[in-house]
Amino acid sequence: MEISAQQFREVQILMRDLCGLVLGDDKTYLVRARLEHIVAAHGGGSFTEYLSRIQQKTALSMRDELVEALTTGETSFFRDGHPFEEFRRRILPVLAQTIRERRASGYPLPQARIWSAGCSTGQEPYSLAMAVHEFVAGNRALDLRGENFPILATDVSRKSLAMARKGCFPNHMLDRGLSAEQRNRYFSQTENSGIASEELRRLIEFRQLNLIDRLNVVGQFEVIFCRNVLIYFDADIRQQICQQFYDLLTPGGLLIVGAAESLYRLDTRFVPEQVGPTSVYRKCSTGLSSL
Ligand SMILES: C[S@@+](CC[C@H](N)C(=O)[O-])C[C@H]1O[C@@H](n2cnc3c(N)ncnc32)[C@H](O)[C@@H]1O
């Protein structure tokens, strides 16, 4: 399939407009490899025909398909280990304290909300739900329930979200990051896959959301996990998203980014902190202060 330099440029512009993804100039091979079968289906193999169709604003499903084809959904359970360890060990106890204070001041349903932004096929929010479940089942929070720590999980990709919602993971995905104990405890096993238990699923709400859109529809959070997502955007888009994250966090709330990511050179009011080996960014103020 032939793609001219001008056509590649048009794909770059389209992807940035649709989801903020910055496609480097060296990614022609990737565009060609990932779009070949799609172009065959929609444009009879002609990239020119495909481009003219997808550039019409009404080509919504074609646009979703393009975004899904060119974004990376790489993920695994408890990816990188340490952020989840810190979440379990140091962040959850502080969130529990916040919930207890809210309960004492008369909140009808006291909660600490957690957001997995860019959740892909769901391994991140399910990992968070397992951590929450273990925490409330342990003797440090017997007065609380999983529902006190609701998790919103969002992604731009409807296809990834459909899989995440089903909570059905093939064995090779379960093998990445779960202990045998977690697998037995939280996934009912079929021959080739495992299905997440209801006790995890009921803690998570999945929702389609494009991070380049206005984000204030999702409400306020105590903790935002946005890991291995910002890395695909340019500085302007990162800035715009992080500013919105800041506004959506409650005072003292935390933004946790991926191991290879930072807010370096962005103009935000976040205060960087090291929580163990994990880099986190705090909305400066009181609250969550004993971390
Ligand atoms: C590499 S995965 C990271 C998954 C998970 N957070 C982790 O660290 O394992 C990146 C995810 O970001 C999503 N994504 C990319 N651009 C997005 C956007 N504009 N809005 C929302 N999600 C986006 C992709 O669909 C993909 O699922």
Ligand as a Chemical Component Dictionary entry (heavy atoms), coordinates in Angstrom:
data_LIG
# 
_chem_comp.id                   LIG 
_chem_comp.type                 NON-POLYMER 
_chem_comp.pdbx_formal_charge   0 
_chem_comp.three_letter_code    LIG 
# 
loop_
_chem_comp_atom.comp_id 
_chem_comp_atom.atom_id 
_chem_comp_atom.alt_atom_id 
_chem_comp_atom.type_symbol 
_chem_comp_atom.charge 
_chem_comp_atom.model_Cartn_x 
_chem_comp_atom.model_Cartn_y 
_chem_comp_atom.model_Cartn_z 
_chem_comp_atom.pdbx_ordinal 
LIG C1  C1  C 0  -0.099 2.178  26.850 1  
LIG S1  S1  S 1  -1.796 2.161  27.346 2  
LIG C2  C2  C 0  -1.635 2.414  29.096 3  
LIG C3  C3  C 0  -2.593 1.573  29.870 4  
LIG C4  C4  C 0  -2.431 1.657  31.401 5  
LIG N1  N1  N 0  -2.642 2.988  31.881 6  
LIG C5  C5  C 0  -1.065 1.152  31.825 7  
LIG O1  O1  O 0  -0.219 1.944  32.233 8  
LIG O2  O2  O -1 -0.835 -0.052 31.748 9  
LIG C6  C6  C 0  -2.325 3.768  26.748 10 
LIG C7  C7  C 0  -3.832 3.905  26.688 11 
LIG O3  O3  O 0  -4.143 5.289  26.500 12 
LIG C8  C8  C 0  -5.278 5.376  25.670 13 
LIG N2  N2  N 0  -5.342 6.702  25.070 14 
LIG C9  C9  C 0  -4.557 7.226  24.099 15 
LIG N3  N3  N 0  -4.972 8.460  23.779 16 
LIG C10 C10 C 0  -6.029 8.726  24.578 17 
LIG C11 C11 C 0  -6.889 9.843  24.724 18 
LIG N4  N4  N 0  -6.762 10.948 23.966 19 
LIG N5  N5  N 0  -7.878 9.770  25.630 20 
LIG C12 C12 C 0  -8.035 8.664  26.404 21 
LIG N6  N6  N 0  -7.266 7.574  26.310 22 
LIG C13 C13 C 0  -6.269 7.610  25.407 23 
LIG C14 C14 C 0  -5.062 4.254  24.660 24 
LIG O4  O4  O 0  -6.283 3.889  24.033 25 
LIG C15 C15 C 0  -4.469 3.160  25.528 26 
LIG O5  O5  O 0  -5.468 2.304  25.994 27 
# 
loop_
_chem_comp_bond.comp_id 
_chem_comp_bond.atom_id_1 
_chem_comp_bond.atom_id_2 
_chem_comp_bond.value_order 
_chem_comp_bond.pdbx_ordinal 
LIG C1  S1  SING 1  
LIG S1  C2  SING 2  
LIG S1  C6  SING 3  
LIG C2  C3  SING 4  
LIG C3  C4  SING 5  
LIG C4  N1  SING 6  
LIG C4  C5  SING 7  
LIG C5  O1  DOUB 8  
LIG C5  O2  SING 9  
LIG C6  C7  SING 10 
LIG C7  O3  SING 11 
LIG C7  C15 SING 12 
LIG O3  C8  SING 13 
LIG C8  N2  SING 14 
LIG C8  C14 SING 15 
LIG N2  C9  SING 16 
LIG N2  C13 SING 17 
LIG C9  N3  DOUB 18 
LIG N3  C10 SING 19 
LIG C10 C11 SING 20 
LIG C10 C13 DOUB 21 
LIG C11 N4  SING 22 
LIG C11 N5  DOUB 23 
LIG N5  C12 SING 24 
LIG C12 N6  DOUB 25 
LIG N6  C13 SING 26 
LIG C14 O4  SING 27 
LIG C14 C15 SING 28 
LIG C15 O5  SING 29 
# 
